[in-house]
Amino acid sequence: MNKILVFAFFCLMGSGSLVAQEELCKGAYFTEAQGKAFLEEHTPAALSNWQHRADQIRARIREGMQLETMPAKPVSKPIIHSKKIMDGYTVENVAFESLRGFYVTGNLYRPITPQKSYAGVLSPHGHWADPDGRFHEQMQIRCATLARMGAVVFAWDMIGYGDSKQCDHKLPKGLQLQTINSTRALDFLLSLPGVDPARIGVTGASGGGTQAFLLTALDPRIKVSVPCVMVSAHFFGGCTCESGMPIHKKGDFQTNNVEIAALAAPRPMLLISDGDDWTKNNPTVEYPFMQQVYRLYKKEKNVALVHLADEKHDYGPSKRKAMYPFMARHLALNLKAVTNSFGDIDETPAKVLDQKDLEVFNAAHPRPANAVMGDEAVLKLLDQ
């Protein structure tokens, strides 16, 4: 009997691992019916009620990912090299420290035509393969096209992808690290000459959609958000980098990704969904909730949905062509620059480059000597 009591005590009060596991909301944590019922129960009737709820949700996210205080921003200069002149845009290979010894790696797309100021767009990727991450065709085409429209665009690696090989993607605190990286990616974008802080957007699909709506929820510097094929009332993200830390649940408190995405309000937000994944109910479940939140701010025109019932889980051409006009309208981009004589958006000038052309670290540009390597070393860095 004593052994049982001791075991129970340590489960509840010791390392906290069991409690933490019970507070994780992984994958399809709710059924579809439960997700719908949750939103119906939590649909706010007054703006004051929503603002109070929003404060609670943000606090849960920050506490759950152990980011109540952001770590100090490194003062080192970014690494930028291998500029490539393309059709209406340029591409450069970039690395910078998000923590002392951890490097965010990615590609910077800029318009060739000079402007008085530039909109900035962050472009996180999802769990794509062949080739992976930011090297994927869907990523390169959307970044290049946004740059041709006049935006400065930054695409960066999730941990464990591309050049970001300092730790495994399944790092237990991957959600924390990737949120730090997203924040530092925003810092980097805003540090570039001519980038207008009043015109900053973010868009990503799948796991990149999660990064997009989390950054928007936590950082008011994001002015426009387009999470693609990710916002769901019942699905909480299936990867450690999305639901591996208790950002949705603590004791009796529960939220979901729809409420988190709604923290964008009243800033412009476009949801893009399809009929073959967990976003299939967006027109009848998730979007009506979003509309009500925006209605409380009297900003109903700032939220929109494009639902492609016959499509699958990707950021393919029709989804991108839904995103471009929304970004153009709210970030003052030049949609005509990518529109052909028939009035259609033309992505063909965007060239898909080989991975070797986009890699940051190679024989000529080795990874900096101070880079911490391995999961254990990166976790120690996060714990400092």
C-alpha positions in Angstrom: 0.0 0.0 0.0 2.8 2.4 0.9 4.5 1.7 -2.4 1.4 2.5 -4.3 1.0 5.9 -2.4 4.7 6.7 -3.1 4.3 5.9 -6.8 1.2 8.1 -7.0 2.9 10.9 -5.2 5.9 10.9 -7.6 3.6 10.7 -10.6 1.7 13.8 -9.5 4.4 15.8 -7.7 7.8 14.4 -8.8 9.2 15.0 -12.3 5.8 16.1 -13.6 6.2 14.0 -16.7 2.9 12.2 -16.3 1.0 15.4 -15.6 2.7 17.0 -18.7 1.7 14.1 -20.9 -1.9 14.3 -19.8 -1.9 18.0 -20.7 -0.7 17.4 -24.3 -3.3 17.6 -27.0 -1.8 15.6 -29.8 -3.2 15.1 -33.3 -7.0 14.4 -33.4 -7.3 15.1 -29.7 -11.0 15.9 -30.1 -13.5 14.1 -32.4 -15.1 16.3 -35.0 -18.3 16.5 -32.9 -16.3 17.4 -29.8 -14.4 20.1 -31.7 -17.7 21.6 -33.0 -19.2 21.5 -29.5 -16.2 23.1 -28.0 -16.4 26.1 -30.3 -20.1 26.4 -29.8 -19.6 26.5 -26.1 -16.8 29.1 -26.3 -18.2 31.4 -29.0 -17.9 34.8 -27.4 -21.0 37.1 -27.2 -19.2 40.3 -26.2 -15.8 41.8 -27.0 -14.8 42.1 -23.4 -15.4 38.4 -22.9 -13.2 37.5 -25.9 -10.4 39.9 -24.9 -10.3 38.2 -21.4 -10.3 34.8 -23.0 -7.6 35.9 -25.5 -5.4 37.0 -22.6 -5.8 33.6 -21.0 -5.0 31.7 -24.2 -1.8 33.8 -24.8 -0.7 33.2 -21.2 -1.3 29.4 -21.6 0.7 29.3 -24.9 3.7 31.2 -23.3 3.6 29.2 -20.1 3.1 25.9 -22.0 6.1 26.4 -24.3 8.2 27.9 -21.5 8.5 31.3 -23.2 7.0 33.7 -20.7 10.2 35.6 -21.2 12.0 35.5 -24.5 15.8 34.7 -24.4 18.2 37.5 -25.1 18.6 38.3 -28.8 22.1 37.6 -30.1 24.1 40.6 -31.4 26.0 38.8 -34.1 25.5 39.8 -37.7 23.6 37.6 -40.2 25.4 35.6 -42.8 24.1 36.4 -46.4 25.8 35.1 -49.5 25.4 33.6 -53.0 23.0 36.2 -54.5 21.2 34.9 -57.6 19.6 37.2 -60.1 16.3 35.8 -61.3 13.3 37.0 -63.4 12.1 39.9 -61.3 13.6 38.9 -58.0 16.8 37.8 -56.3 17.5 34.9 -54.0 20.2 34.8 -51.2 21.3 32.2 -48.7 21.0 33.3 -45.1 21.9 32.2 -41.6 21.7 34.1 -38.2 21.6 33.2 -34.6 18.3 32.9 -32.8 20.2 31.8 -29.6 23.9 32.1 -29.0 25.2 29.0 -30.9 21.9 28.1 -32.7 21.5 29.2 -36.3 18.3 29.8 -38.3 19.0 29.0 -41.9 17.0 30.0 -44.9 16.6 32.0 -48.1 15.8 35.6 -48.7 13.8 36.6 -51.8 13.8 40.3 -52.8 12.2 42.2 -55.7 14.6 43.6 -58.3 12.6 46.7 -58.9 13.5 49.4 -56.2 10.8 50.7 -54.1 10.5 53.4 -51.4 9.5 50.7 -48.9 8.8 47.0 -49.0 6.3 44.8 -47.5 7.8 41.8 -45.7 6.4 38.2 -45.7 7.6 35.3 -43.6 7.2 31.9 -45.2 7.5 28.9 -42.9 7.3 25.5 -44.4 5.5 22.3 -43.4 6.6 18.7 -43.2 7.2 18.4 -46.9 9.7 16.0 -48.5 11.3 15.3 -51.9 13.0 17.7 -51.5 12.2 18.7 -48.0 11.2 21.9 -46.4 12.1 25.3 -47.9 13.6 23.6 -51.0 10.2 22.2 -52.0 8.7 23.5 -55.3 5.6 24.9 -53.5 7.8 27.0 -51.2 10.1 28.3 -53.9 7.3 29.3 -56.2 5.2 31.2 -53.6 8.3 33.0 -52.2 9.5 34.0 -55.7 6.0 35.2 -56.8 5.5 37.3 -53.6 8.9 38.9 -54.3 7.9 39.6 -57.9 4.8 41.4 -56.3 7.2 43.6 -54.4 7.6 41.9 -51.0 10.8 40.9 -49.2 10.3 37.3 -48.4 12.1 35.1 -45.9 11.8 31.3 -45.9 13.6 29.3 -43.2 14.1 25.8 -42.0 12.2 23.9 -39.3 14.7 22.3 -37.0 16.1 19.1 -38.4 15.3 20.2 -42.0 17.5 21.6 -44.7 20.6 23.3 -43.2 19.2 23.2 -39.7 20.9 20.0 -38.6 22.0 21.0 -35.1 19.3 18.9 -33.5 16.6 16.4 -34.5 13.2 17.6 -35.6 11.6 15.6 -32.8 13.4 17.6 -30.1 11.2 17.6 -27.0 11.2 21.4 -26.8 11.0 21.8 -30.6 7.8 23.9 -30.3 9.7 26.3 -28.0 12.7 26.5 -30.3 10.8 26.9 -33.5 8.8 29.8 -31.9 12.0 31.5 -30.9 13.3 31.0 -34.5 10.0 32.4 -35.9 10.4 35.5 -33.7 14.0 36.0 -34.7 13.1 35.5 -38.3 10.7 38.4 -37.9 13.4 40.4 -36.2 15.7 39.7 -39.2 13.1 40.7 -41.7 12.4 43.9 -40.0 16.1 44.7 -39.8 16.4 44.8 -43.6 16.7 48.1 -45.4 13.3 49.6 -46.5 11.1 46.9 -44.9 7.9 48.6 -43.7 7.0 47.4 -40.2 3.3 48.3 -40.9 3.2 45.8 -43.8 4.3 42.4 -42.4 2.6 39.2 -43.3 3.1 35.5 -42.7 1.8 32.5 -44.6 2.5 28.7 -44.4 0.8 25.4 -44.9 0.4 22.4 -42.6 3.1 22.6 -40.0 4.0 26.0 -41.5 0.4 27.0 -41.0 0.9 26.2 -37.3 4.0 28.3 -37.1 2.1 31.1 -38.9 -0.9 31.3 -36.6 1.2 30.8 -33.4 3.6 33.7 -34.4 0.6 35.9 -35.2 -1.1 35.0 -31.9 2.0 36.0 -29.9 3.5 38.9 -31.9 1.5 42.0 -32.8 4.1 42.9 -35.4 2.5 40.5 -37.8 -0.2 42.5 -39.6 -1.6 39.9 -42.0 -1.8 36.1 -41.5 -2.7 33.3 -44.0 -2.5 29.9 -42.4 -3.2 27.2 -45.0 -4.7 23.8 -44.5 -4.2 23.7 -40.8 -6.8 25.5 -38.6 -9.1 22.9 -37.2 -11.4 22.6 -34.2 -10.6 18.9 -33.6 -7.0 18.5 -34.8 -4.2 20.0 -32.7 -1.1 19.2 -34.9 0.4 15.8 -35.1 4.1 16.6 -34.6 6.2 17.4 -31.6 6.9 20.8 -33.1 3.2 21.6 -32.9 1.7 19.8 -29.9 4.7 18.5 -28.0 4.4 21.0 -25.2 1.2 21.8 -23.2 0.1 25.0 -24.9 -3.6 23.9 -25.3 -4.4 22.5 -21.8 -3.6 23.1 -18.2 -5.8 21.6 -15.4 -9.4 22.7 -16.2 -8.3 25.2 -18.9 -8.6 24.0 -22.5 -8.2 25.8 -25.8 -7.7 24.7 -29.4 -6.1 25.9 -32.6 -9.1 27.8 -33.8 -9.1 30.0 -30.7 -5.3 30.4 -31.1 -5.7 31.4 -34.7 -8.5 33.8 -33.8 -6.0 35.8 -31.7 -5.1 37.4 -35.0 -8.3 39.5 -34.8 -8.8 42.2 -35.8 -5.8 42.0 -38.1 -6.5 40.6 -41.6 -6.6 36.8 -41.8 -7.4 34.4 -44.6 -8.1 30.7 -43.9 -7.4 28.3 -46.8 -8.9 24.8 -46.4 -9.6 21.7 -48.4 -11.9 18.7 -48.4 -9.4 15.9 -47.7 -7.9 16.7 -44.3 -8.8 18.1 -40.8 -9.8 21.5 -42.4 -12.7 19.9 -44.3 -15.3 21.5 -41.9 -14.0 25.0 -42.1 -17.1 26.5 -43.9 -19.5 25.2 -41.2 -17.4 24.9 -38.0 -14.2 26.9 -37.8 -15.0 29.9 -40.1 -18.3 30.9 -38.4 -16.4 31.1 -35.1 -13.8 33.3 -36.7 -16.5 35.5 -38.2 -18.1 36.1 -34.8 -14.8 37.1 -33.2 -14.1 39.6 -36.0 -17.7 40.8 -35.8 -17.1 41.8 -32.2 -14.3 44.1 -33.4 -16.6 45.4 -36.2 -13.9 44.1 -38.6 -15.8 41.3 -40.4 -14.2 42.3 -43.7 -10.8 41.5 -42.4 -11.4 37.7 -42.2 -12.0 35.4 -45.2 -12.1 31.8 -46.1 -11.2 30.0 -49.4 -12.4 26.4 -49.2 -11.4 24.0 -51.9 -13.5 21.0 -51.3 -12.1 18.8 -54.1 -8.4 19.4 -53.1 -5.9 17.8 -50.8 -3.4 18.8 -48.1 -0.8 21.0 -49.8 0.0 24.6 -50.8 -0.7 24.0 -54.4 -1.4 26.5 -57.3 -5.0 27.2 -56.5 -4.3 27.8 -52.8 -1.4 30.1 -53.6 -3.6 32.0 -56.1 -6.1 32.5 -53.3 -3.4 33.9 -51.1 -1.8 36.4 -53.5 -4.8 38.8 -53.9 -5.4 38.8 -50.1 -1.7 39.7 -49.4 -1.8 42.2 -52.2 -4.8 43.9 -50.8 -3.7 44.1 -47.2 0.1 44.6 -47.8 -0.2 47.0 -50.7 1.6 44.6 -53.1 1.5 44.8 -56.9 -0.7 42.0 -58.1 -0.6 43.3 -61.7 3.2 42.4 -61.7 2.2 38.7 -61.7 -0.9 38.9 -63.8 -0.9 38.0 -67.5 -2.9 39.5 -70.3 -5.8 37.1 -69.6 -6.1 38.3 -66.0 -4.7 35.2 -64.5 -1.8 35.0 -62.0 1.3 33.7 -63.8 3.8 31.9 -61.6 6.0 30.7 -64.5 8.8 33.2 -64.1 9.5 31.6 -60.6 12.3 29.2 -61.2 12.7 26.2 -59.0 16.4 26.0 -58.0 18.5 22.9 -57.0 18.9 22.4 -53.3 22.7 22.9 -53.6 22.1 26.4 -54.9 20.0 27.3 -51.9 22.0 25.7 -49.1 23.6 28.1 -46.6 26.4 25.8 -45.3 28.8 24.1 -47.7 32.6 23.9 -48.3 32.8 27.5 -49.1 30.6 28.6 -46.3 31.0 26.2 -43.3 28.7 26.2 -40.3 30.1 28.6 -37.7 32.5 27.1 -35.2 30.3 28.2 -32.2 27.3 26.2 -33.4 26.1 23.8 -30.7 25.5 20.3 -32.0 23.2 17.5 -30.9 19.9 17.3 -29.0 21.5 17.4 -25.5 23.5 20.5 -26.3 20.6 22.3 -27.8 18.3 21.4 -24.9 21.0 22.8 -22.5 21.0 26.0 -24.5 17.3 26.3 -24.2 17.4 25.7 -20.4 19.9 28.5 -19.8 
